[in-house]
C-alpha cells in the first residue's frame, strides 16, 4: 500500500514538473514574440565631429517604436557600443510613436574626433515597464568631417643655398604639408607671408623658385616664411588658417668686385623747394659708367647729371615742383651705380630720405564726389561744387583732361562744375574725371552717374505681324507672339502689351509675354475670316508712358468641318409614264458651307433598275423609259464632300397617266438665305457700310458655291 502511494506521488510530481516546463517555454516564446518592436533592425545616422554637448545625431528615417498600445511607457537606453559614454538616448512620444533620439551627453571629457574614430556601432534598447516588454536595435553613427585641422608642414624648416648668378625660374626647394581632413576640407594653398624677396612659391606643389636676379651684396641670406593656408577657410573669408614653415636661403657670392656709393650723399633743399643731392661713386676695377634712381621716383621729379672731370661725381636735382601734399612723409630715393665692365657690375643700393617741406596741405572736402545727373539735363546744368580746406583766396581749380571731362567745365574761382553737352543714358551711363587745385597741390575724383529718363518708346521687333489659324481651334490657342524692346531700364523699360481695337475682337494678349491667343470660338463660316489687330506696346514710365503700335493680321484657315445641306427636302413629284428620257425631274442642289466645291450627289436607294440619274449639279433626270406597271419610286439622295455626308433627301416620284403634265412640290430649307447672310458678314472687313446696300453678291456666291446658287439668286 505504501509503495502504491509512493508511485502515485511520483507520478503527480512528474506531471507538475512537465506543466511548469511547458508554461515556462510558452512564457519565453511570448517574450520572443513581443508586440513591441523597432521599425528597423538597423539605423544609419550621422553627426559632425567636435559637436557641442546635447547635439542630436541626424537620422534620415523615423527611428523608434510604434505604440500599438496607448498604455505603453517607453524608455530608451544604450546598452553597448558606447564605452566612452559619449552618447545618451531619450524617448520623445508623439501620437502613436515613440521616437528614439540620440544626442551627445551634456558634459563629456572626450570629444568626437573623426580622425581618431569615424564610426560608432551602438545597441539601443527599448523597455516598457508595465508589461515588461523589451526590444533592441542597432544604431550606426557616422562621424562626419569638419574643417577643424590646419595643414601641417613636415619638416617645419628648410635650409638651402643658391648661387648668386642662378637663372630665373630655378627651383630652390620644395616644401610639403598635409591636412588630415577629407575632400575639399583637406585642400590648401601655399603662399609667402611677405613678398619682399625674389622668390615665388607654387600654390599647389609648394615648389619655391627664383623669379628675380640675386645680388649677394644686397642680401646674403633670405628668411622666408611659407604659409600652408586652408583653401575652404580662405574662400569663406577666414584668412591665414594654417601653419608656416621657415625657409632659409643662403646666397653664394660670385668672385667679383663692384663700385660703391660713398660717402652717404647729403640732401639740400633750397628756399624755393628745389632739391639737390651730390653723389660720389668709388670705382672698382673699371671706371664708373652711370648712376640711376632705381626706386622712389614714380612721378619723375628728379634727373641725374654728371659733374666733375673723371665721371665719378653726379648730381640728383628736382626738375619740377613737388606736391608735398602727396608725400606728407617725404620721399625715399634708391640710388645705384654701375661700372663699365661687361657685364656691368652694380653698386649696393643706397637709400636716401628727402624730408617734406612742412606746411598745411590742401585737401578737398570730399574724395570722391559722386553725383547723379538726369539725362534730360540742359546745357549749363549745375553738377556739383568742389572746394578745398583750408580755405584760401588764391585757389585755382581745373579739370584734368580726359574724354569724360570734355562734357563739363569748371569755374576756376568757385569750383562749380556745369555741363557743356547733352547726355544720353543709353549711350553712356557714367563719367569720371579728376579735379585739381593749384596745379596739383590737391586732387579729387568726380563721378557723375547719369540717371535714366523715359525718353525711349518701345520698338517692335517687326513692323507688322501676320499669322494664320485653323478654324475651330480651342479657345486659348496661341496664335503668335509679338515682341518689343525698350532701351530704357527699370520701370521705364518694362514693356506691357494690349489690344487697342475699338471694336471687340475674339483675341486676347498676354500683357507681359506678348502672346496673342483666341478668346472665343472661331468658325470660318460663322465669323470673320480675317482680323486686323492694333497692338500697343507701353512702358511703365513714372512720369508718363511711351506707347508704340504695330498692326497684326490674323487669317482663318477653312477646314472641312461642315455637312452638306440640301436646299430642298421632302420633294413629291408626278411624272407621266411617257416622260422623255433625259428630261429633268427635280433639282436637289446642296450647299457646303466649307466652300471647297467638292460636292458629289448619289442616289443611294430606290433606283435599283437605274431608271434615274443625278448629275454633278444635283439634277435628277430620267435615264431610261419608265417600265410598264411602275406606279411610284422613293429615291434616297445624299450629297457628300468626300468627308461628310448630308442627311438623305427623299424624293417621292409618282408615275401618272400618259400625257399629263409633271408636278413638283418641295420643302425649302432656307439654307440659301443663311449662306447669303454669312457671306455678307464674312466680307465686312473688305466692304464699307455703303457697299452693303448696292453690292451684287451673285458673282461672289457663284465663285464660292457654284452655279446652282447663281440660278437661285437670279430667281
Secondary structure, 3 states (H helix, E strand, C coil): CHHHHHHHHHHHHHHHHHHHHHHHHHHHHHHHCCCCCECCCEEEEEEECCCCCCCECEECCCCEEECCCCCCCEEEEEEECCCCCCEEEEEEEECCEEEEEEEECCCCCCCCCCCCCCEEEEEEEEEECCCCEEEEEEEEEEEECCCCCCCEECCCEEEEEEECCCCCCCEEEECCEECCCCHHHHCEEEEECCCCCCEEECCCCCEEEECCCCCCCCCCEEEEEEEEEEHHHHHCCCCCCEEEEEEEEEEECCCCCCCEECCCCEEEECCCCCEEEEEEEECCCCCEEEEEEEECCCCCCEEEEEECCCCCEEEEEECCCCCHHHCCCCEEEEEEEEECCCCCCECCCEEEEECCCCCCCCEECCCCEEEEEECCCCCCCEEEECCEECCCCCCCEEECCCCCHHHEEECCCCCEEEECCCCCCCCCCEEEEEEEEHHHCEEEEEEEEEECCCCCCCEECCCEEEEEEECCCCCCCEEEECCEECCCCHHHHCCEEEECCCCCCCEEECCCCCEEEECCCCCCCCCCCEEEEEEEEECCCCCCCCEEEEEEEEEEECCCCCCCEECEEEEEEEEECCCCCCCEEEECCEECCCCCCCCEEEEEECCCCCCEEECCCCEEEECCCCCCCCCEEEEEEEEECCCCECCCEEEEEEEECCCCCCEEEEEECCHHHHHHHHHHHHCCCCCCHHHHHHCCCHHHHHHHHCHHHHHHHHC
